[in-house]
Amino acid sequence: MEMREIKRLIFGGENEFVEFKRKINHPEKVIREVVAFANTKGGHLFVGVDDDGSIPGCKYADEEDFILQKAMRELCRPKIQFDLEIFPLSEKRSLLHYYIHPGERKPYFAFEKKQHRYGKAFVRVKDRSIQASPEIRKILKFNNSPTDVHFQYGDNEKLLFNFLHNNETVTVNQFREMSGLDYKSASFTLVQMVLANALKIIPREKEDWYMAVE
């Protein structure tokens, strides 16, 4: 990308596809953004940019890059695909631009330490990276090799659509309460309906929202 395109992205501020970092002080936190981009639609990570969009650059760009790439190798699974560009701003400072590709082996996980067996999946929502719920992880995994999914339109499904006729969103717990299903069954039903394109899921930090597909 040319510098004018980079500046256009930066001046647009942080959003679903853009994240700023002044430095890589805590790589185990930065990889959450990397994983979130890979689990969603890809995105641009800029190192050397303040939250307000100013571009001071990095004094030791090679060191910042080494730290982040090491963290991506050791703390992200599966392997993250990315492109790197380094833009000199002056004799002493440079801007790092990482384009994180949308993943082909979702869900991707971030690990706090290399030896940990279990990590956390994140997804990008507006300008934030939030932890993916079990339902989101199932949907991401299914979408690696999508096939047609159908669901049976029974009493519980009818109850759900009647609820959504009067309410914009529903959560797993709300559906569980109205249907009398246990949590696992309520969750499974909603996930199947998302995969069948009857519902869409809106990731949230507390409880995901489900909405009818128009």
C-alpha positions in Angstrom: 0.0 0.0 0.0 1.1 3.6 -0.6 1.5 6.0 2.3 -1.5 8.0 1.3 -3.7 4.9 1.6 -2.2 4.1 5.0 -2.9 7.7 6.2 -6.5 7.4 4.9 -7.0 4.3 7.0 -5.4 5.9 10.1 -7.3 9.1 9.8 -10.5 7.1 9.7 -9.9 6.0 13.3 -10.1 2.6 14.9 -13.0 0.4 13.7 -13.9 -3.1 12.7 -10.9 -3.3 10.4 -8.3 -1.0 12.0 -6.4 -1.1 15.3 -3.7 1.3 16.6 -0.8 0.4 19.0 1.8 2.9 20.1 4.3 0.1 21.0 4.3 -3.6 21.6 4.5 -3.3 25.4 2.3 -6.3 26.1 2.4 -8.7 23.1 0.1 -11.2 24.9 -2.6 -8.6 24.7 -1.8 -7.3 21.2 -2.3 -10.8 19.8 -6.0 -10.7 20.9 -6.4 -8.0 18.2 -4.6 -10.2 15.7 -6.7 -13.3 16.5 -9.9 -11.2 16.4 -9.1 -10.0 12.8 -8.3 -13.5 11.7 -11.6 -14.8 13.2 -13.6 -12.0 11.5 -12.9 -10.3 8.2 -9.2 -9.5 8.5 -7.9 -6.1 9.4 -5.0 -3.6 9.7 -2.8 -3.4 12.8 -0.7 -0.3 12.9 2.2 -0.1 15.4 3.5 3.5 15.9 0.1 5.2 16.1 -1.5 6.7 19.1 -5.1 6.3 20.0 -5.9 9.8 18.7 -4.6 8.9 15.2 -1.3 10.8 15.5 1.7 8.9 14.0 4.8 9.3 16.1 6.2 6.0 14.7 8.5 3.5 16.4 12.1 4.3 17.3 13.1 0.7 17.2 10.8 -0.7 14.5 12.8 -3.9 14.0 12.6 -4.7 17.7 8.9 -4.1 17.8 8.4 -6.3 14.8 10.6 -9.1 16.3 8.5 -9.0 19.5 5.2 -9.1 17.8 6.1 -11.8 15.2 7.5 -14.0 18.0 4.3 -13.6 19.9 2.2 -14.5 16.8 4.3 -17.6 16.3 4.2 -18.8 19.9 0.9 -17.5 21.2 -1.5 -17.8 18.3 -2.9 -21.1 17.0 -3.5 -22.0 14.2 -0.8 -20.1 12.4 -1.8 -16.5 11.5 -1.3 -15.3 7.9 -0.3 -11.7 7.6 1.6 -9.2 5.4 4.1 -6.6 6.8 5.0 -3.2 5.5 7.5 -0.8 7.2 7.2 2.9 6.3 10.1 5.2 7.2 8.8 8.4 8.7 12.2 10.0 9.4 15.8 8.8 9.9 15.0 7.5 13.3 11.3 6.5 13.2 9.2 4.1 11.2 5.6 2.9 11.0 4.7 -0.8 11.1 1.6 -2.0 9.1 0.4 -5.6 9.5 -2.5 -6.8 7.4 -4.0 -9.8 9.1 -5.7 -12.1 6.6 -9.2 -13.5 7.3 -8.5 -17.0 8.6 -9.2 -20.2 6.7 -9.0 -22.4 9.8 -11.2 -20.6 12.3 -11.5 -20.3 15.2 -8.1 -18.9 16.0 -7.0 -18.8 19.6 -4.7 -16.5 21.7 -2.7 -18.0 24.5 -1.2 -16.1 27.4 1.8 -18.4 27.5 3.5 -20.7 25.0 3.1 -23.8 27.2 -0.6 -23.3 27.8 -3.0 -25.9 26.3 -6.1 -23.8 26.2 -6.4 -20.3 24.6 -9.2 -17.8 24.0 -10.9 -17.0 20.7 -11.7 -13.3 20.0 -13.8 -11.6 17.3 -13.8 -8.0 16.1 -16.9 -5.9 17.0 -16.7 -2.3 15.8 -13.4 -1.0 17.3 -13.1 -3.7 20.0 -11.9 -7.3 20.2 -14.1 -9.4 22.4 -13.9 -12.9 23.6 -15.9 -15.3 21.4 -18.7 -17.3 23.1 -18.9 -21.1 22.7 -21.7 -20.5 20.2 -19.6 -18.1 18.1 -16.7 -20.6 18.1 -19.0 -23.4 16.8 -20.3 -21.1 14.0 -16.7 -20.1 13.1 -15.6 -23.8 13.0 -18.6 -24.8 10.9 -18.0 -22.0 8.4 -14.6 -23.5 7.5 -16.4 -26.1 5.4 -20.0 -24.9 5.1 -22.7 -27.4 4.1 -26.5 -26.9 4.0 -28.1 -26.9 7.5 -31.8 -27.4 8.1 -33.8 -27.2 11.3 -37.2 -28.5 12.3 -39.8 -25.8 12.7 -41.5 -27.0 15.9 -43.2 -25.4 18.9 -40.0 -24.0 20.3 -39.0 -22.4 17.0 -42.5 -21.0 16.6 -42.3 -19.6 20.1 -39.0 -18.0 19.3 -40.2 -16.3 16.1 -43.3 -15.0 17.9 -41.0 -13.5 20.5 -38.7 -11.9 17.8 -41.8 -10.4 16.1 -42.2 -8.2 19.2 -38.6 -8.0 20.2 -35.5 -7.2 18.1 -33.2 -9.6 19.8 -33.1 -12.7 22.0 -30.3 -14.4 24.1 -29.7 -18.1 24.8 -31.0 -17.6 28.4 -34.1 -15.8 27.2 -34.9 -18.7 24.8 -34.1 -21.2 27.5 -36.6 -19.6 29.9 -39.4 -19.3 27.4 -39.0 -22.8 25.9 -38.2 -24.8 29.0 -35.1 -26.3 27.3 -31.8 -26.7 29.2 -29.0 -24.3 28.3 -27.2 -26.8 26.0 -30.3 -27.6 24.0 -31.3 -23.9 23.7 -27.8 -23.0 22.6 -27.7 -25.9 20.0 -31.1 -24.8 18.6 -30.0 -21.2 18.1 -26.7 -22.2 16.6 -28.5 -24.5 14.1 -30.8 -21.6 13.1 -27.8 -19.3 12.5 -26.1 -21.9 10.4 -29.4 -22.4 8.4 -29.5 -18.6 7.9 -32.7 -18.2 9.7 -31.1 -16.1 12.5 -28.0 -13.9 12.7 -25.8 -13.7 15.7 -24.4 -10.4 17.1 -21.3 -11.0 19.3 -21.4 -9.2 22.7 -19.2 -9.3 25.8 -21.9 -10.5 28.1 -24.5 -12.4 26.1 -24.7 -12.7 22.3 -27.8 -11.4 20.6 -29.7 -13.4 18.0 -31.9 -11.6 15.5 -34.2 -12.8 12.7 -32.8 -12.6 9.2 -34.8 -10.2 7.2 
